Amino acid sequence: MAARPSIGRADRGAGAIPAEAGLTRALYECYAPQVFGFCLHQLGSREEAEDAVQSTFLNAFRGVKRGIAPEQESAWLFKIAHNVCLSRCR
């Protein structure tokens, strides 16, 4: 009998993606360029803006995972981005 590879947390079945990850991916695909432009304007550095965008969508993912369902997705994301940029400026 052949050894069966171990199944970790990442293996949730054939291509299964948690709902919150799917929503976050959809938000990223829709709003990432606008959020990047906002962060670039706020921070003035391409590298800082890229990091801020990453932090913004990580925070959004955490929010969605906690059950937050924003009514105005763009406003919610831009508020998160604004707070991330403020934190980076400090």
N, C-alpha and C positions, 0 to 999 in steps of 0.2 A: 504494500500500500504506500503510495507516494505521500510525502509530507505536505500538509496543507499550509500555505502561508498564513501568517497571523493577520487577523483583521483588526485594524485599529479604528479610532474614532473617525478618521477621514473616509473610511469605507462605509458609506451609508446605503449601498446598493448601486445598481448600475446607473450612474450619472445623476443620482438624486441630489438636489440642491435645496437646503432649507429655505423656507419662504422668505425669511428676513434677508438672506443673502441675495435671493432673486430680486427683491424689491430694491435693495441697495445697489445692485448691479444696474438695474433699470434707471435709477436716479443718477448714477454715475454716467451712464451712456448719454443721458439726456442733458445733464447740467454741468458736467466737468469742464467743458471749454469756457462757459460763462463764469463759473466759480474761479477758474484759474485766472481769467482776466481781472476779476475783482481783486483777488489776492495779489496779483502782480501790481495792480494800481496802488493797493494799500501798502505793500511791503517794498516795492521798487527793485526787487531782486528775483530773478527767474528761479534760482535754487530755493529761496525762501518760499516763493509762491508754490512751487511744486510740493514742498513739505507741508505747507498749509492746506493744500487741496487734499493731500493724503490724510492729514489729521481730521479735516472736515468730514470726509466720508467714513473714516473710522468712527468718529463720534456719531454720525448719522446711523451707522450700522448698530452701534450700541443702543441708541435710542429706539430704533425699530425692534431690536431684540427685547427691549424692556416693554414693548407694547405701544409705543407712541405711533400714532397714525396721523401725520400732519394733514391739515385741510389744504393748506397752500404750500406745496412741496418746495417751490422755489424760494419763497419767503423764509421758510424754515431752514433750508440749506444756507441761504445767504446770511442769516442770523448766526448760524453755527460758524460759518466762515469769518464773519465779522469778529466774533469772540476769539477765534483761533488767531486771527491777525493781531488783535489787541494783546493777547498773551505773548505773542512773538515779539511785539514791539517793546514790551516791558523788560 
